[in-house]
């Protein structure tokens, strides 16, 4: 769907402003940890539930995390969305094997793993792409877990952010 064309002097409806000019944003306000658990589970805050049916969004997500010594716990993530939705993104991160990853692209169906560097050592993932909401309303949400079960917690830190702005 193409963006509407507004005419000079036209009064915008609140739905126009809310649907086209206000980004949808979720920000972690507190650290969240997962210990000895490799089962993907929904994040408590990185969820967007007000995305318009059939709309396409510019998608950005930044995950800030810490965990055990490299390879001992790590982090893995996947996106949860409706079956008819489509998320395609590029990610910049250090993979579970320790190599920098800058050229791969992924979909919401992919489970991706990033390396941790030891307790208290900050790590990050930057994801950029596009998301098209499916034929019915459903939330876009991050699911995540430890990649390798460890008694050292993997922590998804506050100030991680999910940002979508409508483009069509």
Buried (B, 14 or more C-beta within 10 A) or exposed (E): EEEEEEEEEEEEEEEBEBBBEEEBEBEBEEBBBBBEBBEBEEBEBBBBEEBBEEBBBBBBBBBBBBBBBBBBBBBBBBBBBBEEBBBEBBBBBBBBEEEEBEEEEBBBEBBBBBBBBBBEEEBBBBBBBBBBBBEEEBBBBBBBBBBBBBEBBBBBBEEBBBBBBBBE
